[in-house]
Structure formats: structure tokens, C-alpha cells
Amino acid sequence: MKKGIRGRIFLIFVTVAVSAVFFLPSTDYFKSLPGWWPKIFPSKGINKGLDLQGGMHLVLEVQENRAVEINLEQMVTGLQDAASEKKLEGVMVRKTGDQELTVEFPKKEERDPLNKIVADKFPSLRVRDGSKDTNLVLALRDEEIKAIKENAIVQSMEIIRNRIDSIGVAEPVIQRQGKNQILVQLPGLKNPAAAMEMIKTTAVLEFKLLDEESPLWREFPQELAPGQEVKAKFMQDFGPKVPAGDEILFERQT
């Protein structure tokens, strides 16, 4: 046998042996190998996709326009409350379009205070029509609409990922597809019905305004140590001082 042929046969043998070593973790035989094997050789098997082990394939559509409407509805309530706090009587705020709201007020003198409220607390709104003496039409800014829609998709992906993690699916695929769709692939899923029920459960994204006029937040510590006892002590000290309509929320850092 020539040296060239022997070399090729040896190379083929080595390639097959190395391939077998890497492929073993993906077989049932791997469980019967001695305990020292995973410490020296590869122990992670091949991640089998939908084509090898089945599972669930979903394409979900995010209702981004609904997210804009919800945001605007919350602004209606917030603007109405802000007008009441400033003792502006008779002010009515209502949603008059998918991206706009109308503020009606009985006195012309209330226009300037209302404009100041919008400028200070609702910078994402712009005056679309202010030609009437006792009426303001406010609309969401284009950049705000874009940010709300983008955030709705990002938040939806995060919610889906957290829910799927609780199921325990190995190597799920969760990625954006197109403008407002999310691709979800769950290889090896044994109970598709339960997963579908969990994924499709409606999640509500809330937007809250920061009460910067309250002096209470200046008394808060810069950060809290983790633990329910620390949080309970904090709420015991500051909870009774919270103004009506306000609430204390905690940020979790990871």
C-alpha cells in the first residue's frame, strides 16, 4: 500500500473517531459511559430542532396600534387628574381618535395653565389644533408613536421568553420577524396546548407618570438591599406618607 493511501485512510479514521466522540452525547449510549468520560471529552449533545424532534412553530402578531391606544387612554386619565390637581374646574379630556385627544374647558383663562401642564408633564403630546377658545386638540408625536410600537414588540418578546422559560423548553427560538411579528419555535415540546394557553394569555403594559412634585422621594435612600424584610421596613416607614393617587414601585436590578 502506498504512503499516500495509508495517510488518507488514517485521516479518514481520525475524522470518523472525532465525529463519533462529539456525536456520543446525542445518543442514549452516552448515559452508560464511565463518569470520567464527560470530564475529558465533549458532553453536550446536538441541539435537535423541529425537523428532528418535532415541537411547536408559531408566528405571533403584535397589536402595536392597540398599544398606542392604551398609551393614549392612560394620558387621558393622567391629564384629567393633572387638571383637577391644578383646580381647573370643568375641564373634560376625552379620546377623539386613535392618536389624539381633545381637552375642553369652559374658561379661556384656563388655556395657558393647560398648555403648561402638557408641556411639563406630557411632552410626548403636541397641540394639533388650538384655534378654538375653549378647546385643544392634542396628538401624539410621531417619534412617540414609533417608540411605543417598538417597545410593544420588545416587551412582548420578553414576556414570551419569560413564559417559555417557565415551561423548561431547551433552546427555544424567539425572534422578530418582519415589522410586527414574532417567530416562536419550541423544539421537543410535549404539551403544545398548555404552552399555547400560557403564551396567548393577555399581558397588560402600563405607563405611569413620575410624581416629581412630591417632596417624599427626596427622603428615599439611593438603593435598598435585596430581601422582603428590607422592602417591608421601607413600606412601613414611607407607605403612610404617600399622597393619594400615588404608589411606590420598586426597580429590580439584575
C-alpha positions as semicolon CSV with decimal commas, in nm:
position;residue;x (nm);y (nm);z (nm)
1;M;0,000;0,000;0,000
2;K;0,139;0,337;-0,091
3;K;0,214;0,600;0,177
4;G;-0,035;0,843;0,023
5;I;-0,319;0,594;0,051
6;R;-0,224;0,497;0,408
7;G;-0,221;0,863;0,506
8;R;-0,566;0,919;0,362
9;I;-0,704;0,610;0,536
10;F;-0,555;0,728;0,865
11;L;-0,704;1,077;0,818
12;I;-1,047;0,924;0,746
13;F;-1,018;0,706;1,057
14;V;-0,927;1,004;1,277
15;T;-1,215;1,209;1,133
16;V;-1,463;0,930;1,199
17;A;-1,331;0,879;1,555
18;V;-1,351;1,250;1,639
19;S;-1,701;1,272;1,490
20;A;-1,810;0,974;1,699
21;V;-1,674;1,134;2,017
22;F;-1,870;1,454;1,951
23;F;-2,182;1,264;1,848
24;L;-2,193;1,029;2,150
25;P;-2,359;1,286;2,388
26;S;-2,656;1,292;2,149
27;T;-2,715;0,916;2,186
28;D;-2,867;0,705;2,462
29;Y;-2,538;0,515;2,489
30;F;-2,377;0,825;2,643
31;K;-2,557;0,757;2,976
32;S;-2,375;0,425;3,016
33;L;-2,025;0,569;2,972
34;P;-1,795;0,590;3,279
35;G;-1,807;0,904;3,495
36;W;-1,463;1,025;3,384
37;W;-1,570;1,047;3,017
38;P;-1,762;1,382;3,036
39;K;-1,472;1,540;3,225
40;I;-1,231;1,473;2,938
41;F;-1,443;1,456;2,623
42;P;-1,736;1,670;2,499
43;S;-2,056;1,614;2,697
44;K;-2,304;1,842;2,521
45;G;-2,518;1,682;2,256
46;I;-2,655;1,824;1,934
47;N;-2,948;2,060;1,981
48;K;-3,227;1,896;1,786
49;G;-3,456;2,135;1,604
50;L;-3,814;2,095;1,494
51;D;-3,709;1,882;1,197
52;L;-3,552;1,617;1,425
53;Q;-3,778;1,604;1,729
54;G;-4,092;1,796;1,641
55;G;-4,243;2,064;1,859
56;M;-4,434;2,387;1,805
57;H;-4,393;2,658;1,541
58;L;-4,580;2,985;1,591
59;V;-4,586;3,325;1,424
60;L;-4,744;3,583;1,655
61;E;-4,855;3,932;1,554
62;V;-4,815;4,221;1,799
63;Q;-5,110;4,462;1,807
64;E;-4,888;4,768;1,808
65;N;-5,172;5,008;1,722
66;R;-5,360;4,886;2,028
67;A;-5,052;4,966;2,237
68;V;-5,070;5,325;2,109
69;E;-5,440;5,345;2,200
70;I;-5,375;5,214;2,552
71;N;-5,099;5,470;2,599
72;L;-5,330;5,749;2,486
73;E;-5,612;5,629;2,713
74;Q;-5,377;5,648;3,010
75;M;-5,279;6,000;2,909
76;V;-5,647;6,098;2,907
77;T;-5,675;5,991;3,269
78;G;-5,343;6,148;3,363
79;L;-5,425;6,482;3,202
80;Q;-5,769;6,488;3,364
81;D;-5,613;6,424;3,706
82;A;-5,345;6,689;3,649
83;A;-5,612;6,947;3,563
84;S;-5,802;6,859;3,882
85;E;-5,486;6,898;4,091
86;K;-5,443;7,250;3,950
87;K;-5,804;7,332;4,048
88;L;-5,910;7,383;3,686
89;E;-6,284;7,329;3,708
90;G;-6,499;7,194;3,428
91;V;-6,209;7,056;3,224
92;M;-6,304;6,748;3,022
93;V;-6,048;6,525;2,846
94;R;-6,160;6,258;2,601
95;K;-6,003;6,043;2,333
96;T;-6,121;6,159;1,990
97;G;-5,902;5,949;1,763
98;D;-5,655;5,663;1,755
99;Q;-5,368;5,904;1,816
100;E;-5,530;6,221;1,953
101;L;-5,737;6,356;2,239
102;T;-5,943;6,668;2,296
103;V;-5,937;6,894;2,602
104;E;-6,247;7,106;2,658
105;F;-6,254;7,384;2,916
106;P;-6,523;7,644;2,998
107;K;-6,294;7,944;3,054
108;K;-6,043;8,092;2,810
109;E;-5,816;8,176;3,106
110;E;-5,758;7,803;3,157
111;R;-5,579;7,763;2,824
112;D;-5,237;7,877;2,946
113;P;-5,237;7,656;3,260
114;L;-5,341;7,360;3,047
115;N;-5,067;7,429;2,793
116;K;-4,817;7,439;3,079
117;I;-4,942;7,103;3,213
118;V;-4,898;6,948;2,868
119;A;-4,551;7,097;2,823
120;D;-4,431;6,994;3,171
121;K;-4,588;6,651;3,218
122;F;-4,687;6,530;2,871
123;P;-4,400;6,620;2,635
124;S;-4,500;6,333;2,405
125;L;-4,814;6,530;2,310
126;R;-4,828;6,822;2,067
127;V;-5,106;7,075;2,000
128;R;-5,260;6,975;1,669
129;D;-5,540;7,232;1,679
130;G;-5,564;7,526;1,919
131;S;-5,779;7,759;1,710
132;K;-6,084;7,743;1,939
133;D;-6,103;7,949;2,257
134;T;-6,222;7,666;2,482
135;N;-6,085;7,363;2,304
136;L;-5,744;7,199;2,249
137;V;-5,679;6,903;2,021
138;L;-5,363;6,717;2,124
139;A;-5,191;6,444;1,925
140;L;-4,908;6,204;1,997
141;R;-4,579;6,299;1,838
142;D;-4,459;6,079;1,554
143;E;-4,143;5,979;1,741
144;E;-4,353;5,880;2,044
145;I;-4,580;5,660;1,832
146;K;-4,275;5,489;1,684
147;A;-4,124;5,436;2,030
148;I;-4,449;5,290;2,170
149;K;-4,481;5,042;1,883
150;E;-4,117;4,937;1,907
151;N;-4,140;4,899;2,283
152;A;-4,457;4,690;2,248
153;I;-4,271;4,439;2,031
154;V;-3,966;4,428;2,260
155;Q;-4,183;4,387;2,568
156;S;-4,390;4,116;2,401
157;M;-4,076;3,918;2,313
158;E;-3,952;3,949;2,671
159;I;-4,286;3,836;2,815
160;I;-4,298;3,536;2,579
161;R;-3,939;3,445;2,665
162;N;-4,011;3,456;3,040
163;R;-4,321;3,241;2,999
164;I;-4,140;2,984;2,785
165;D;-3,852;2,970;3,033
166;S;-4,103;2,866;3,298
167;I;-4,205;2,570;3,079
168;G;-3,847;2,448;3,057
169;V;-3,808;2,415;2,679
170;A;-3,444;2,370;2,576
171;E;-3,306;2,602;2,307
172;P;-3,628;2,785;2,211
173;V;-3,622;3,025;1,916
174;I;-3,785;3,362;1,984
175;Q;-3,706;3,631;1,730
176;R;-3,862;3,921;1,548
177;Q;-3,997;3,854;1,202
178;G;-4,098;4,134;0,970
179;K;-4,240;4,458;1,105
180;N;-4,463;4,341;1,391
181;Q;-4,442;3,963;1,406
182;I;-4,261;3,729;1,646
183;L;-4,139;3,384;1,544
184;V;-4,156;3,121;1,820
185;Q;-4,017;2,769;1,780
186;L;-4,027;2,522;2,069
187;P;-3,840;2,201;1,978
188;G;-3,939;1,884;2,161
189;L;-4,243;2,039;2,330
190;K;-4,457;1,765;2,484
191;N;-4,767;1,967;2,575
192;P;-4,842;2,221;2,297
193;A;-5,190;2,301;2,433
194;A;-5,058;2,417;2,772
195;A;-4,783;2,621;2,608
196;M;-5,030;2,786;2,372
197;E;-5,258;2,876;2,662
198;M;-4,969;3,031;2,852
199;I;-4,832;3,227;2,556
200;K;-5,165;3,372;2,441
201;T;-5,263;3,498;2,788
202;T;-5,305;3,873;2,757
203;A;-5,035;4,086;2,918
204;V;-5,103;4,448;3,008
205;L;-4,826;4,704;2,970
206;E;-4,880;5,003;3,198
207;F;-4,729;5,351;3,171
208;K;-4,709;5,557;3,490
209;L;-4,614;5,920;3,539
210;L;-4,343;6,008;3,790
211;D;-4,468;6,246;4,059
212;E;-4,175;6,486;4,057
213;E;-4,362;6,748;4,262
214;S;-4,385;6,529;4,572
215;P;-4,103;6,601;4,822
216;L;-4,131;6,249;4,962
217;W;-3,894;6,089;4,709
218;R;-3,609;6,306;4,838
219;E;-3,625;6,112;5,165
220;F;-3,580;5,778;4,991
221;P;-3,241;5,601;5,019
222;Q;-3,041;5,571;4,698
223;E;-3,090;5,193;4,691
224;L;-3,222;4,908;4,904
225;A;-3,056;4,581;4,993
226;P;-3,239;4,278;4,850
227;G;-3,488;4,097;5,068
228;Q;-3,855;4,111;5,162
229;E;-3,777;4,231;5,517
230;V;-3,594;4,539;5,385
231;K;-3,880;4,618;5,147
232;A;-4,137;4,569;5,425
233;K;-3,944;4,806;5,656
234;F;-3,926;5,065;5,377
235;M;-4,302;5,048;5,316
236;Q;-4,365;5,071;5,689
237;D;-4,163;5,394;5,706
238;F;-4,284;5,563;5,388
239;G;-4,612;5,393;5,292
240;P;-4,834;5,608;5,518
241;K;-4,678;5,926;5,374
242;V;-4,764;5,851;5,010
243;P;-5,010;6,108;4,866
244;A;-5,349;5,991;4,745
245;G;-5,331;5,854;4,392
246;D;-4,957;5,780;4,415
247;E;-4,784;5,449;4,475
248;I;-4,429;5,331;4,541
249;L;-4,280;5,093;4,284
250;F;-3,951;4,907;4,314
251;E;-3,693;4,862;4,041
252;R;-3,513;4,529;4,027
253;Q;-3,156;4,536;3,902
254;T;-3,003;4,219;3,756
